[in-house]
Amino acid sequence: MQPLTAYLPKNMSSRTALRVGCLVVWAFGVMILIAVACALFVARPDLSQWFAGQGGGSACGGPQLTLGASQFRIQDIAASPDGSIPF
């Protein structure tokens, strides 16, 4: 394996190559952060409510199931101590 200086152009020192490498890694990290921020913005457009502590829940009062023209509210049901589900 050849030393790093064998791969560098004649006018570039290894210190300059290290700086350029660090700059490339830093720029790549910034691009990843921007991509994640864009993905969060697209996937969750109401982030302002989420960060405000409102949980980003639905303004309609909770989760609903819509089948055709009928809407059903989804509720949590706790299991009994014997494992059965009361309904």
Residue frames as qw, qx, qy, qz and C-alpha x, y, z in Angstrom:
[[0.000, 0.890, 0.456, 0.000, 0.00, 0.00, 0.00],
 [0.428, 0.410, -0.009, 0.805, 1.36, 3.39, -0.98],
 [0.188, -0.387, -0.446, 0.785, 1.41, 6.35, 1.38],
 [0.223, 0.806, 0.480, -0.266, -1.26, 9.04, 1.04],
 [0.029, -0.748, 0.246, 0.615, 1.19, 11.46, -0.56],
 [0.282, -0.084, 0.804, 0.517, 1.52, 9.12, -3.56],
 [0.199, 0.590, 0.768, 0.151, -2.16, 9.72, -4.44],
 [0.019, -0.838, -0.233, 0.492, -2.06, 13.50, -4.06],
 [0.537, 0.804, 0.059, 0.250, -1.41, 15.94, -6.86],
 [0.684, 0.177, -0.225, 0.672, 2.18, 17.22, -6.82],
 [0.064, 0.463, -0.130, 0.874, 1.20, 20.66, -5.53],
 [0.649, -0.561, -0.123, -0.500, -1.01, 19.41, -2.61],
 [0.063, 0.408, -0.795, 0.445, 0.44, 18.57, 0.78],
 [0.381, -0.271, -0.883, 0.045, -0.99, 15.90, 3.08],
 [0.041, -0.337, -0.521, 0.783, -2.11, 18.63, 5.49],
 [0.349, 0.210, -0.201, -0.891, -4.14, 20.30, 2.73],
 [0.459, -0.069, -0.804, -0.371, -5.58, 16.94, 1.73],
 [0.236, -0.300, -0.823, 0.422, -6.64, 16.35, 5.34],
 [0.151, 0.329, 0.256, -0.896, -8.37, 19.72, 5.45],
 [0.439, 0.128, -0.490, -0.743, -10.15, 19.04, 2.17],
 [0.401, -0.149, -0.902, -0.062, -11.22, 15.61, 3.46],
 [0.087, -0.345, -0.675, 0.647, -12.59, 17.11, 6.66],
 [0.281, 0.280, -0.037, -0.917, -14.46, 19.74, 4.67],
 [0.457, 0.013, -0.711, -0.535, -16.01, 17.08, 2.44],
 [0.324, -0.269, -0.882, 0.212, -17.12, 15.00, 5.45],
 [0.032, 0.352, 0.440, -0.826, -18.54, 18.09, 7.16],
 [0.367, 0.202, -0.293, -0.859, -20.43, 19.14, 4.00],
 [0.431, -0.101, -0.850, -0.284, -21.82, 15.61, 3.61],
 [0.197, -0.328, -0.785, 0.488, -23.06, 15.70, 7.23],
 [0.187, 0.327, 0.167, -0.911, -24.76, 19.05, 6.67],
 [0.432, 0.086, -0.571, -0.693, -26.48, 17.68, 3.55],
 [0.358, -0.224, -0.906, 0.037, -27.74, 14.70, 5.57],
 [0.045, -0.372, -0.581, 0.722, -29.14, 17.01, 8.26],
 [0.313, 0.262, -0.151, -0.900, -30.90, 19.11, 5.62],
 [0.434, -0.029, -0.784, -0.443, -32.36, 15.97, 4.02],
 [0.255, -0.312, -0.857, 0.321, -33.66, 14.76, 7.40],
 [0.100, 0.365, 0.327, -0.866, -35.19, 18.17, 8.12],
 [0.397, 0.168, -0.423, -0.797, -36.92, 18.17, 4.71],
 [0.397, -0.141, -0.891, -0.170, -38.22, 14.64, 5.27],
 [0.130, -0.370, -0.727, 0.564, -39.63, 15.61, 8.66],
 [0.221, 0.313, 0.047, -0.922, -41.27, 18.67, 7.16],
 [0.455, 0.072, -0.619, -0.636, -42.91, 16.65, 4.40],
 [0.417, -0.190, -0.889, 0.021, -43.94, 13.74, 6.65],
 [0.317, -0.606, -0.620, 0.386, -45.17, 15.88, 9.52],
 [0.199, 0.568, 0.195, 0.775, -46.25, 19.37, 8.39],
 [0.432, -0.808, -0.157, -0.368, -47.63, 20.30, 11.82],
 [0.689, 0.039, -0.463, 0.557, -44.25, 20.20, 13.59],
 [0.025, -0.457, 0.231, -0.859, -44.92, 23.56, 15.24],
 [0.729, -0.444, -0.041, -0.520, -47.76, 22.01, 17.28],
 [0.916, -0.072, -0.359, 0.162, -45.62, 18.95, 18.04],
 [0.498, 0.228, -0.389, 0.741, -42.78, 21.09, 19.44],
 [0.270, -0.485, 0.118, -0.823, -45.25, 23.25, 21.37],
 [0.109, -0.095, 0.871, -0.470, -46.24, 20.20, 23.43],
 [0.662, 0.141, 0.123, -0.726, -49.66, 19.70, 21.92],
 [0.628, -0.070, 0.774, -0.028, -48.69, 16.24, 20.72],
 [0.156, 0.279, -0.635, -0.703, -49.66, 16.89, 17.12],
 [0.310, 0.287, 0.891, -0.168, -52.94, 15.04, 17.61],
 [0.076, 0.456, 0.671, 0.579, -55.90, 15.38, 15.35],
 [0.151, -0.059, 0.165, -0.973, -58.00, 18.48, 15.72],
 [0.584, -0.212, -0.501, -0.602, -61.10, 16.28, 15.33],
 [0.659, -0.477, 0.287, -0.505, -60.85, 14.78, 18.81],
 [0.621, -0.336, 0.706, -0.050, -58.91, 11.56, 18.34],
 [0.036, -0.225, 0.856, 0.463, -58.27, 8.72, 15.94],
 [0.697, 0.314, 0.270, -0.586, -61.12, 7.62, 13.69],
 [0.346, 0.002, 0.869, 0.353, -61.79, 4.79, 11.27],
 [0.487, 0.446, -0.026, -0.751, -63.67, 5.74, 8.14],
 [0.326, 0.104, 0.908, 0.243, -65.46, 3.03, 6.14],
 [0.119, 0.586, 0.655, 0.462, -67.37, 4.53, 3.25],
 [0.145, -0.680, -0.122, -0.709, -69.63, 7.23, 4.69],
 [0.735, -0.636, -0.224, -0.070, -69.44, 5.85, 8.26],
 [0.245, 0.626, -0.525, 0.523, -66.91, 7.06, 10.81],
 [0.823, -0.455, -0.338, 0.030, -66.01, 5.17, 13.97],
 [0.159, -0.850, 0.402, -0.300, -64.06, 6.56, 16.91],
 [0.761, 0.139, -0.585, 0.242, -61.17, 4.36, 18.06],
 [0.509, -0.741, 0.221, -0.379, -60.94, 3.89, 21.84],
 [0.263, 0.383, -0.840, 0.281, -58.41, 2.15, 24.08],
 [0.833, -0.378, -0.150, -0.375, -59.86, -0.74, 26.08],
 [0.123, -0.569, 0.758, -0.294, -57.96, -2.07, 29.07],
 [0.636, -0.015, -0.760, -0.130, -57.86, -5.83, 29.56],
 [0.740, -0.583, 0.000, -0.334, -59.36, -7.35, 32.72],
 [0.339, -0.647, 0.673, -0.118, -57.04, -8.98, 35.27],
 [0.794, -0.005, 0.607, -0.040, -57.97, -12.41, 33.90],
 [0.299, -0.206, 0.657, 0.660, -56.89, -11.36, 30.38],
 [0.290, 0.601, 0.722, 0.184, -60.35, -10.99, 28.86],
 [0.098, 0.052, 0.159, 0.981, -61.33, -7.85, 27.02],
 [0.181, 0.575, 0.666, -0.439, -64.59, -6.24, 28.17],
 [0.012, 0.007, -0.403, -0.915, -66.68, -4.67, 25.44]]
